[in-house]
C-alpha cells in the first residue's frame, strides 16, 4: 500500500504583502458639475494648468473685480465699448429691479475671431456683507438673457470673454413688464386706483389696481394660464380667476360685464376672457376692471403690467465708449 505524505501549506506574510497592493481600490477623482459656462471655463484653465500663469491669474482676478466693483447703473441702460484681446477683460453692472418686471439683456459682438463670452446674472443678498446668488446665464449662441425676479433686489451682471479675445461690444439691459396688460388698447395711465389705497373708510386696503375703460372693452389674459374659478358675488360681481403655473400665481378679474371662459379652460396670453363692466359693489362707479395678483397673499400688480421706458439711442464716442441711462417716467409709477 502506497502512503502519501501530506504537506502543510504555509502562507508567508511576505507573500501576502506582495499581493496586497493589487487589491487596493482605484482612486477616482470626483466629477465636476459646473453651475455656469463661466465656471466650466475656469475649471478648464485649472485642468490645463493655466490658472497659475500670469494671464490665468489676471483672468480670474478681473472677473472677481467686475463683481466686487461693478458700475452702478439705472435701467434702461446701453453701453458700447472695445476690449483689447491682448489682456484679460471683464465688466460688471449693478442695478435694482422690482418684482413683477422682467430683465432682458442683449449683447452684440463685432470681433475678427469667434469667441466665448460669458454673461452671468447674480442676485445680491445680505444686510452687512454682500452675498451673491447665481440666478441666470445668457445663451451662448444668442447672447441673450431673460430673468423675472421673485423679489425686489439688487442684481449684478458680469460680462467676461475667454482669454486672448476682444473686439467691439454692445450691451443693452432693460426691464419690461413680465405679463401683458389685461385691458385691450389701454395702458397704465388708465389705472386710477392703486394697490394699498384705503377702502371702506380705511377699514381695509385695496388689493389690486382698478383699470377704467368703456363698458364692453375686452379683458385679456395677461399670460398663458388655466381658468381655476368663475362666478358672481356681491363684492366682485362677475369674476374670473386664472392660474399662471409658470409664475405660480393667481390672477383675479372682477366687476366684469360679461364672462367668456369657464372653469378648466386653457387660455393663451392676449385671449379675451370677458369685458369691462361695473358689476358687484362697483355698480355706482364708472365701468372698470379690478385686477389682482396673489401668491401667498396679495401682490402689487402694477409693475407686472405697467409699461416701462425704452432704451435710449446710442452712438460711439471718440473713445469708443459711451454710457446712456434714463430715469423712470414719473414718480407715481414707482409706487
LINGI-V675341 format. One line per field, one symbol per residue. phi: phi as a letter, one per 40 degrees, with the letter a starting at -180 (. if undefined). psi: psi as a letter, one per 20 degrees, with the letter a starting at -180 (. if undefined). burial: 1 if it has 24 or more other ideal C-beta (glycine too) atoms within 12 Angstrom, else 0. A space follows every 10 residues. Layout:
phi=???
psi=???
burial=???
This chain:
phi=.cbbccbccb ccdccccccc dccccccbcc ccbccacccc ccccccccfc cccdcccccc ccccccccbc ccbbccaaab abbcccbcba bbbbabbcch cbcbbbbbbb bcbcacbbbb bbccbhcbbc bbbcbabccc ccfbbbabcc acacbbbbba cccfbahcbb bbbbbbccbc ccbcgbaccc cbabcgccbf ggcabccibb bcacdgccbb ccacabccab iabcccgcbb bbbcccbfab bbbbgccbbb bbdgcbbbdg ccbibcaacg cccbbcdabc bbbbafhcbc cdccbccbcc cccabccccg aabbabccca cccbc
psi=pppppqppop ophghghgig hiiqqpopqq ppnqirhghh ghhhhghjki iirghggggg hghghhhhmq pprqqqqpqp rpppiiapqq qqpprppqph rppppppqpn qiqqqpppop pqpprpggpp qppphqpqph ghlqpqpoqi qprqqppppp rrqkpaapqp ppprpqqhrr pippkrahii piprpiqqql kjirqolaqp oprqqjpppq pirprqohqq aprhgibprp pqoohhjlqp pporkqgqpj rrpiqpqqpi ppiaqpblrb jjijrqprpp pqppnlrqqo igihipqrqr pqqqqpahjk pppprqrrgr hiij.
burial=0000000000 0000000000 0000000000 0000011100 1100100000 0000010111 0110011001 1011111111 1110000111 1111111111 1111111110 1000111111 1111000000 0101111101 0011111110 0011111111 1110111011 1111111111 1111010101 1011100000 0000011111 1110101111 1110111111 0000011111 1111001011 1111111110 1000101010 1111111111 0100001111 1111000011 1111111110 1000000000 0011100000 00100
